[in-house]
């Protein structure tokens, strides 16, 4: 489950640099404008960047435009992670954080608007992105392509959404019981 994050993982032996992130459009997209260079825990930083960008731009960006941006970012991320992975010899480097951003945008779109919801999205998504429940775990281990890099995070977002919905249902069930 967590072998990807262990010190012995090949992804942890190759350090991405600003030169890497800013010399190719694919690298720029894969690292989400260099956010993936932040250590430790670049995936957490990528998720935070995605949530903050979503939250700050949401007053001016329509729901439909967010859907389009998320789809475009997902597709661009497939290409960028595939190319960047080939360039460094590691398919799913931790510094490739566009997958976290696209997935957390999808999750934020599935929730009501507001910072409390987006904070819940951040926490739940990080949990499920790290734990990798099947089929995300299978995709992460077996689908070594840019599409695989992006897809396993969509499953993490789906599980995060389900967990948030279950917590809400339990909360409102307790409130009804107490009333």
Protein Blocks (a to p, Z undefined) as FASTA:
>chain_A
ZZmmpmklmklmpccdfklmmmcfklmmmnnnolmmpcghkllmmmmmmmmmmmmmmmmp
cfklmmmmmmmmmmmmmmmmmmmmmmnopabafklmklmmmmmmmmmmmpccdjklmmmm
mmmmmmmmmnopafklmmmmmmccfklmmmmmmmmmmmmmmmmmmmmmmmmmmmmmmZZ
